[in-house]
Amino acid sequence: MNQNLRREDIELLAPAGNWEAMRAAVANGANAVYFGVEKFNARARANNFLMEELPEIMEFLHMYGVKGFLTFNILVFENELEDAKELIDACIDAGVDAVIVQDLGLVKMIREISPDFPIHGSTQMTITSSEAVEFTKPYDMERVVLGRENSLKHIQKIASETGSELEVFVHGALCVSYSGQCLTSEMWGGRSANRGECAQACRLPYDMIVDNEHKDMGNIAYVLSPKDLSALELVPELIEAGVTSFKIEGRLKAAEYVANVTAKYRKAIDAYFAGADYDPQIIDIAELEQSFSRGFTHGFLSGTNHQQLVDGTFPKKRGVFLGNVKKIFRDAILVDLQAPLKRGDGIVFDAGDPTQDEEGGRVYDLRIKGQKIEGKVEAGMYEIVMGRHDVDLSRINVGDKVWRTSDPELDRRLRKTFETEKPYHTFPVNVSVYGSIGQPLMTIWTDVNTGHEVTISSDKPAEAAMKRPLNDEVLRDQLGRLGGTVYHLGDLSLDLTGDLIVPMSELNRMRRDAAEQLLALRVAPRQYQKRDIDVYADTAAADPANGAEASLIALCRSLEQIEAAGKTDVDYIYADFEFVRDYPKAVESARQAGKKIALATPRILMPGERGILLNIIKAQPDGILIRNTGAAYFFEQERPEGIELIGDFSLNIANHKAVNLFLDRGMKRVTASYDLNTEQMVDLLSQSDASKIEVVIHQHMPMFHTEHCVYATFLSEGTDYTNCGQVCEKHRVSLRDRVDFEHPVRVDTGCRNTVYNAVDQSGAEFLQEFLEYGVNTYRVEFLEEDGGRVQEVLKLYRQALQGEVTGTHVWRTLNATNQLGVTRGQLTKTGITRG
């Protein structure tokens, strides 16, 4: 145990999607609660709270000494900045303890409004390295939430190198894609994960296509659907690694889930500080599984283990595994139970076929050889009788897995923890009493938890006592009657001269006044500095460009593509290779063609990967395409003279403030987030120097970007890159979806997978409009095109930029989707207004 740590140093942070869940969190030991209001948070489907409720929320939480963090963890579009300012103002006024933010433009605006209002960097910021943490420090961010892909070793290294507060997810659903880097649900369904509307495309079934052949996977179809995270047994290691806040996922979950998970982690944290060896009991794990589980894993906390992360046979809640079907009777199912079961429990029969509907329902009776059993049964062979019409026994097979999906008894017990009229917790208040005959009795009340102090005196002087003078027993009895409040009497000290007395009614009034005043101090909003700002005071504008002056960039992913692009009139080449070791060849090829070349960093930077960035410098490119804030910070410190920095889409730039922030940090130009549709892009251009914004006009959309490697998981026995046999260098994998599109899966130098959209898309339709706004840099991205196709595509876009062909002609000729970014929007000449 780390003797320098105190229990107060470690925060247990619980989710709340509604008032019930918030009460459940507080009642079961959360130190802090995170919640969203209306549209500005990453759980748009949660009930969420209203902005007008912020004062009430914070009063409730602060009454119990619990902090409240508002989730503002989405990208903010240009036309939303005024509304965003209104919400930040409301948070400051209500005394919200911090906002959890994704958008760095919003961070910039918050600091313009208030220099001291606490900001936490969301996991949506994709902060996975010490460098990324350091990037945030100029904005005085109080804390960062690390990516779920960081291991214990990573966390320890980041904590020791930065000294920053670190928040880490310890329980709940895992995103298969890096948070902030998933574009899938918006690409396919118009629902952005960066806008709180994730459609969970990772939970859908996919066929694996290996080297253009369908791979028979048996009953495995959910190749991108990870199990759920549970780090209960890792609590001591996480504390000692430097974790400040233990975060529970689940703002869409029920209050019973919040109560259950919060209580279990409270128990584990308290055991650590009590010096007790804590080994989670089987019943604790089973109850966690019961509340919600797709099967538990440590995620990446114990290191990368591709074989344990994904089960692949189901994408949804399973609960507790009970056993397997042994026999089917006329009216019952014989199951070899491995866990307790009772009447009323919900169960499901899993045949292992993800394409078929499952049979399930409530247990009506339990029997042994036809004899009914009362009460709960433990492990053993039992006949399960289901509720009438609950299941079709003909669809249940010997060998089917049986899962307990609900436990009403557990739910009732959990609800009792927060469905009560009594205070959830009480706090000690120390009282000092001073008095003498002829003088008012004076009491000083101190809230031990907050340090607040109030002085309450009697309205009349104390009198000489004829009998029963005030003493420790009498005052402890009268002043300690604090039931119904959040206080209980702690220490009582007396300094009384002579035998004196005051009326009992006066002592009662003094007690009530003290409790009311202390509570008012306890729930008073925290005070912050606040300025009234004009959110558009820092806008800029560019001069309109024309097609003859516009630069055309080709992003290439092979030497063949670079050689082909070098033979065209393209102005710049970007290399985005799977392996950094090949970058010197890319630079050499571009230089031979007389072209400038920039090298792309990986989208993720992990501890221990600085060597990748050093190798990029060593290749001596003309520019570097920056894809994460860790790399941005690294090249701020290490960039050789003459190499320009270009910010890529993965920096999630969605408003002019984010544009300005990255330009101020040394970028020559930046690429807007793919979350912007055409109208939103126009809004951004109208408030920014459009000559500093690069538009990706053609590409295969990179949808998932994930630490989970489907190559290693399903084509090898290896657990990570050290023993997977580098199967990615021997095979090509695609994932075929339900409508028969095959989406290529490619590996980067960090052994991470990117799933690209099967069909390329073109924004050529909007070229002339963007030129009118002053955009003069356009990028065309290639994936697996051969040299001939590269030259054909680049020729068409050059013709379009020069007005020789229409945008419609371009995308129709290329058979590409007519779309910019991932969202669908309309942009016509009649709809454009210059800002």
N, C-alpha and C positions, 0 to 999 in steps of 0.2 A: 504493500500500500504506500502511495506517495504521501508522506507526512506533511508536505507543504500545502496540500489541497484541503479545502474545507467543503462540507456538503453544500454550502451556499455558493461555491464556485461552479457547480455543475447544474445546468438547467435542463429540466425535462419539458419539452415543447410539444404540446398536443394540438390536433386539428379541431376546428369547429366549423361545420357547415350550417349550423342553426343553433338556436338557444338551448335546445336539449343537449346537444353535443357539447356546448360550452359549459353547461352545468356539470355534465358528466366528467369533463376534463378537470374542472376545479375540484369537484368532490373527491376525485381519485388521485390527487396529488401532483397535478401539473404545476410547474413553476411559471409557465407562460403558455399562451394560447395564440395560434395564428388563425386568421379569419379573413374573408373577403367581403367587399360590398359591391353590389350591383355588377356592372360590366367589367370593371378594371381589375380582374384577377384571373388566375390560371385555372379556375374551376367554375366556368360559366354555368355549368349544369347543376351546381350546388344551389340550395335554396338561397344562400348568402344573406347578408344583412343589408340594411338601408343606411345611407350616409347620415340620415337624421338620427339613427340609433347609436352613433358613435359615443356621445356623452354617456348614455345609459350603459353601453357595453363596458366602457372604461371604468365607470363607477362600480359596476358589479365585480369586475376583475380586481380592481385595486382594493376593494373592500376585503378581499381575501389575500392581498399581497401578491397577486398574480399579474404578470405583465401581459400586455396585449399588443400583438404585432399585426399590422394590416398588410395583406398580400396585394402588392401592386406589380405582380410578376408577369407582366405581358409587355409587348411592344406597343408604343403609343404613336398613333399616326398624327400627321401634321394638324389635321382639323380637330383633333381631340385635346390639344395642349391646354386650351382654356378650361375645359372640363377637368382635366388632370390637375391643373392648378387649384381649382375649386375644391377638389377632394383633398389635396395636400393641405390646403388652408384649414379644412374641417378637421383633419387629423391633428394638426398642430393645436387648434383650439380645444379639441377634446382631450388632449394629453396622451394620445397614442404613444406607446413606448418605442415604436420603430415601424418603418415601412420596409417591406421586403420587395426589392426592385430588380427587374431584369434590364430595363432600357437605360443605357448610359446617358442618353439624352435627357431622360427624366431625372437621373441623378444630378446632372448639370443644373437642371431647372430647380430642383429642390434646394441645392446649395445657393442658388440665386435668391430663393425665397428665405431660407434660413440657414445660417452657418452651423447651427448646433442640433438641428432635428436629426435623430438617429436614423441611419440608413443601413439596411442589411442587403448584401449582394446575393440575389437569388441563385439557386442552382441553375436556373435558366440562363445565367450569365456564362455558364460552362467554365467555371473556375476549377482547374484541376492541377495547378502547379503553383510554386512559390512566386514565379514571375507574374502569373495572373493576379495573385493577391497583391503584389507590389504595384501592379498597374492601377489598382483602385485607391491606393493610399492618398494621392493628392486630393481626393474628394472626401476625406475624413469619414470613410465608411466604418461603422462600429464593428461590423462582423461580415463574414462571407459564408455562404452555404456551399460546401464543396460538392463536386459532381459525385453521383452515386458510384462511379467507376473507380474512385480512389480507394486504395487498400490501406490497411493499418500502417504499413511501412510508409506509404505516401503521406498519410495524415501526420505521422510523427515527424517526418522530414519537413513538411510545410509548416507545422507548428513551430519547430525549432528555428527555421530560417526566417520566419516572418514575425513571430510574436503576436499574431492577430488572433482574435476570437474566431473559432471555427465551429460551424454548425454542420452536423452530419445526420443524414437519414439512417435510422436504425431499424425501422419496421414499416412494413406495408408494401404496396405494389411497386414493382420496378419498371421503369421505362426501358425498353430494349435499346432505344436510341439515346444518345447523349441529349440531356435536357437543353432546350434552346436550339437544337440542331436537327429537329425532325420536321420535315415538310410534307409528310405523306398524306395525312388526313385532309390537309387543305388542297393538296395537288389533286386528290381523287374526289374529295367531297366538299371542297369549299369551306372546311372547318379547320381553322389553324390551331395547332398546338401552342404556338406563340401568342395566341389570343384567347387561350383558355377553353378551346372547343375541340380538343382532341377526340377523334372518332375511333381511336384504338385500332388502327389498321394492323398493328403488330399482333393483335389477337385473332386475326383471320387465318384460314388455312391456305397453305401454299404447297405446290408441288416443286420438288427440286429437279432442275434440269442440269445435268453434269455433262459437259462436252457435247451439248446438243442432244443428249439422250435422257429420257425420263428415268429417274432413279426410284426404284421401288422402296418406299420407306415404311411399308407395313401400316401400322396404325398411327404413325407419326405424321401429322399434318401441320401442327402449329409450331413451325420451326423458328419463329421470331417471338414467341410468347414465353417470357421468363416466369419462373416461379416467384413467389413473394419473398421479400426480405424479412429475416428475423435474426437479430443480433443480440438476443437476450443473454446468451452465455458469453458474449464478448464484451459486456459492460465494463469489467475491470480493465481490460486491455485498451478499450476506447478511451476511458478516463485517463489512463497513463500515457496514451499516445498524444494527448493534448486537446481532446474534444471538449468544447465549452458547452455545447447545446446538443442534446439528444432529441432528434426530430422524428416524430411519428407521422407517417403519411396517412391521409384519409379524410379529407373534407367532404367526400361524397359518401362516407360510411355512416352507419347508424350510431346513435348515442351509445348503445350497448358495446359496440366495438371500441369506441373511444374510452369508455369506462374500463373495459377489460384490459386493453393494451397499456393504458396509462398506469393502472394499478400494478401490472406486472413489472414494468420498468421502474416504477417508484420503489418497489420492493428490492429490485436488484441494485439500484443506486444506493439505497439506504444500507443494504447489507455490506456494500463495499466500505462505506464510511464508518460502519460499526465494527469493521475489522473481521467480519464473518466470511467464511468461505461460502459462496453462494453457487449452488449447482441447481439450475432450474429443475423443478420437479416435473415428472412426467405429466402430472395433472395440469401444471401451468402451461406447458407446451400444447397439450391437448385443448385447453380452453382457448388459447390463442388461435389454434387451427380452427376451432369451432366458430369463432367470431368472423374470421375470413381467412381463407388460405387457398392458394393454388399449389400447395406444397411449399415448404420453407427452404431457404438457402441463405447463406451469408452474403449472397451477391458477390461483390468483388472485394469485400472487406478482408477476407482471408487470402486474397490473391485471385488471379484469374483461373477459373476452372470451368471450361466450356462444357464439360460432360455433366456438371451438376446444375448449371444455370437454367437450362430448359428441359422440361419433360417431353413436350411435343405432342402429348396425346389428348390434351384438353386445354382450353383457354380461360376457363372460368372457375369460380369458387368450387372447391371440393369439400372442405371441412375435414373431419376426422376419418381416417381409414378404419373400417370395421373388420373387414375380412373378405372372403370369397364365397360365392354361392357353391354349395355342395350338391344340392338336390332341389328339384321343384315338385311340390305336392299339388294336390287339387286346389287347396286353399291357402297354402303357405310356402315359404322358401326356407330351406335349411342353409344356415350360414355358420361357418366356423369363426365365431366372433373373437377379435383380438383386442377389443376395447368395450367399455360399458355401453349398455343400451337400455332404454326403458320405453314404456308406452308414451305416445305423444311425440317422440322424437321424429324428425324428418330424415328420410334416407333416400338415396338415389342408387340405382343399379347401373354400373358403368361397363358396357360391353366392349369398350376399347375401339369403337367405330365412330370417329368424330363426325361422320356424315349422317348418322342416324339420331333421331330424337331419343332421349333417355326416359326410362320408366322410374317413377319415384313417387313418394307420398309420405303419409304419417303411419307410424307403427301403431296398430290397434291392439295386438296381443303378442305375448311371447310364450312359447311352449317348449317342453321337453317331451318327446314321444307322445304328443297330443295332449299333455297335461299343462294347463295354464300356469304360468309363473307370475306371482305378484311382485311388484317393485322392480328395482334396477337389477340387471344381470351383468355379471362380469364376463371374462373370457370363457369360451366354451362353445359347444355345438348346440345351437338353438334354432327352433322354428319361428320364423317371423310371419305374423299375420298382418297384412296391410289393411288400411281402411277401405271400406266398400267402394269399389269403382276407382280406387287410387291407381292401380297398376293393371296392366295386361300381362298375366303370368306367362302367356305363350311367347312373349317377347323377351323373357328373362332366360338366361342360359347358364348352365353349369360353368363355373370359372369366372363369371362376371365379378368385378370388384364392387364392393358395397361401401358407400360413404355415408357418414352421418352429417347431414347438411344443416340441421338446426337442433337446438336444445332449449326448449321453452323454459325449463327449470333454471338453466344458467342465465337466460335473458331476464327472468324475474328477479334473480338475485342481483344482477348487475343494475337493474333499474332502481332497486331499493337504495342503492348508494347515492342517487341524485334526485329521486322523487321523494323528498322529505321537506317538511316545513322547518325543521331545525337547521341551524347554521351548519355548513359543511365542515368548517374548522373554526376554532376560537384561538385567540392570541393573548398572551399574558399582558396584564397591565399592572404595573407597580404603583402603589399608593403610599404617599407620605402624609401623615396627619400632624398638624401643629395646633395647639390651643391652650388657652388659660382662661380662668373665670373672668368674665366681663369683656372678653375679646371674641370676635367672630372666629369660629372654627375654620381653619384653612386646610385644604387638601390639595396635594399636587399629584396628578395622574400622569403616568408615563407609559405610552405604548411602546413596549420593549422592542417590537418588531420594526417599527418605523423611527423610533426616537422622538416622536411628537410628544409634546407635554402641554397640559392645560392646568390651570389653577382655578379651583372652585371653592368659594367661601360660603359660610352660612349667612343668611340674611340678618340673623339676630345674634347677639353675643351669647357665648356659652354661660350657663348658670352652674351654681354649685349643686352637686348631685346629692339628693337626700338618700337615695338608694340606687343600686345598679349603675355606677358611674361608667363612662366610656372606657373600655379597655380593649385589649387585643381580640378577645372572644366576641364582644358585642360588635365592634367595628368590622371584623372579618365577616361576621354574619350579615350585617346590613350593607356594607359596601361591596360584598362579593356576590350579591344577587344580580348577576349580569346575564341571566338566562334570556335567550331570544336575541342577544347581541353577538357580535363576533369576538367578544372579550371574555376572559376569565381572570379572576384575581390572582396576581402573582405574589410578589413580596409586599408585605405591609409593615411600615415602620411608624412608630408613634413617638411624639415629643410633646407630652401633655403635662401641664403644671397644675397639680391639684386634682381633686375629684370633680369632674365636670360632666355636664350633660347638655345635649341639644335634642329637640324633638325628633322622633323616628321619622316623621314625615319630612323633616328638613334633610336628614341623611339620605332619604330616598330621592328627594329632588336633586341633591348634589350628585348622587350616583348617576341619575338619568342625564343630567346636564353634561357631566363629564363624558359619558359614553357617546352622547350625540356630538359633542365638540370634537372628540378624538376621531370619530367616524368621519366627520366632515373634513378634517385634516387628512385622513387616510385616503379618501376618495377624491380629493381636490386634484384637478388636472395638473399634470406636470407642465411647467412653464418653459417655453422656448422663444427664441428670437424669431420675429416674422416681419418680412418686408413685403410691400405690395409692388409687384413687378408687372411689366408688360412682356408677355411671353414671346412677342415677335419683335422686340427691340433689337435683337441681334441677327436679324435676317440679312441676306445678301442676294445679289442678282448677277447674272452673267449676260454678256451680249449674245444675241442670237448667232448661231453658227450656220455654216452652209455645208452642203455635202462634199464640196471640193476640198474643204479644210478638215473634215472629220477624219479621225484616226480609226483604223480598223485593226483589231487585235485578234489573234488566233490562239486559243488555249489548246495545247496539244498534249496527248497522253502517250505518245510513242515517237520514236525517232523517225519512223516513216512519215508521220504526220508533220513533224517539224521540217523535214526535208521537202515535203510537198508545199507546205506553207511558205517556205523560203523562196520558192520559185514564183510566188505571186507578188502583188504589190501591197501585201499586208504591211502595216507600219510597226508592229510589235508582235513578238511571240511570247506566250507564257508556257512554261513546261510544268505539268502536273503529273509526275511519274509515280508509279507504285513504289519504286525503290530509289531513295536519294543517291545511292551509289552510281546511278546512271545519269545524274545531273551534269557532270563534266562533259559527257558526250553530247548532251542537249545544247550546252553552251557553245561547244565547238561547232556543232552543226549550224546553229543560228549565225554564228560569227562568219562562217564560211559563206553564208548566203547574204552577209551584209545586213543582218537584222538585229535589232535590240532584243534582248531576252530577259524575262523575269522568271524566277523560280518560285513555285508555290510551297509554302510551309504546309505541314499537315494541319488538319482542322483542329486537332487536339495536341496539347503539349502536356506530358506527364513528367513528374519528377524523374530525373535520370536521363532525360531525352534532349538535353541541351546540345549534345553532340550532333544531333540531326541539324540543328540550326547553324552550328559551327561549320558543318560540311557544306551547307548552302553558301555561306560566306566564302568558303575555300574555293568553290566553283567559279567565283568572280563574275556573277551575273550583272546586268545593268540595273535590275530591279528585283524586289522581293514582294511576292503576293502574300500579304499577311492575313492569316485565317483565324487567329485567336489572340486574345489580349495578352497571353503569356509571351507569345512570339513578338507582339507589338512592344512589350516592355523590354524584352531581350535585345531587340534591334535598336531601341532607343539608346541602350547602353553600349552596344557592341558594333553598331553599323559602321563599316568603312566608308570613307568619303567617296562620293560619286555614285553610291547605290541608292536608288529611290525606293520608297516604300509605298505600296498600293494596298489599301484596305479592301478585303473581299466581302462577299455577301454574308458570310458566317459571323461577322461582327454584329449583325442584326441592327443595321442603321435604318431607322424608320422615320426620323424627323430631322429638321434642320439643326437642332441642338446637338444631336449625335454626330451629324456631319461635321459641325464646327469642332466638337470635342476631339475627333480623330484627326482632323486637319491640324489642330493645335498640338497634337501629340506627334507630329512629324510626318503624317501621310501626305503624299503629293496629290492623291485623289482617292476616292473611296467608292465602293459599290453598294448600292442600296440593298436592303433586305429583300429577299424573294417574296416576303409576305405582302409586299405592296402590290396592289393591282394598279391598273393604268391611271385611274382617277387619283389614287393616293400618291402615285409617282408624280403626277402633275402637281399636286399640292406641295410635295417635297421640293420639286424643282422651282416652284414659284417663290419659295422662301429661302433658297440656297443659291450659292454660286454654282450653277449647273455645269460650268466648265471643269469643276473639280469632282464631278460625279460620273462614274463609268457605268454604262448600262449593258447588261448581258442580254444580247438580242437573239441569241440562238443557243440551245443546249439540250442535253438530256438532264432533266432535273435530278439532282442528288437528294433522294428522299430520306431514307434512314442513314444515319451515321452512327455506328455502334461498336462497342468493345467486344460484343458477342460475335464470334467468328463461325459462320455456318460451315466453312471449309473444315476447320478443326473439329467441330462438334459432330458432323455427320460423315466426314470422309476420313477420319483418323481416330485413333484411340487417345490421342494426346490431350492433355488438360490445358496447355497454353503453347505459346510460340516456341518454347524450349524443347518440346517433345512431340510436336504435331507432324513432323516430317515435312514441313513446308509444302503441304499439298496444294497450296494456292499457286505455286510456281509450276505445278504439273497439270492442273485442271482449270476449267472455266465453269463457273456456276451461275445459273439464273434462277429466279423464283417465279413460277407461273401462277398467276392469280386465278380467281374464279371465272374471269371472262377471257381466259387464255392469253393474256399478255405476259410476256416473259421479260422480267426485269433483271438486268445484269447486276451481279454482285462482284465488286472489285475490292481488293485489299490494298491498304497503304503501307508506308514504311514502318508504321507502328503496329502492324498486324490488325488494324481496325477495318471493318467492312463498311462499304458504302453501297446501298442499293439504289440504282439509278432507274428512273422511269423508262419504260420500254420504248416509248415514242418520243422523238425529239420535238421541240416546240420552237416557235418563231414569233418574235415581236416585230417583225418587219413592217407590219401594218401601221405601226406607230412611229416609224423613223422620222418622217417629215415633221410630225408634231414635236418630237423631242428636239430636233434641230432648231425649231423655232424658239424653244426654251433655253437654248444655249448649250445643250449637251454636244460635246464634240469627240467623245471617246466611246467606242462600241466594241463589245467583245462577242466573238463567236466561239463556242466551246465544242470540242469534238470528244467522242468517247472511243468508238471502235471503228470509225470510218477509215477506209483505205486512202491512199494518197490522191487518187483520182477524185474521190468524193470531196476531200478537203478542198481541192482546187475549185471544184464546181461550186461548192457552197460559198467560198470566199469571193468568187467572181460575181455571184448573184448579189451578195450584200454590198459589194463595192458599187455595182450598177444601181442598186436601190439608193445608196447614199448620194449618188450623183444625179438622182432623179431620172435615170435612164429606163428603169422598170418600176412597177408599183410593188408595194409590200405584198399585196394580194398575189401577184405573180410569183414572188419569192416563195411564200409558204406553200402555195399550191404546187409549184414545180418540185419542191423538196418533199412533198407529202408530209409536211410537219403540221403539228397542232398550232392553230392561230391563237397564241396566248403569251402573255408576258408574265414572268414570275410564276407564282403558284395559284394566285387567286384570279378569278374571272371578273373582269371589269370592262366597261365600255368607254372608249375614248374616240370622239369624232371631232372633226374640225369645228363644227357648230357648237360643241360643248366646251371648247377651251376658252378660258379667260386668263389673261396674263396677270400675275400677281405683282 
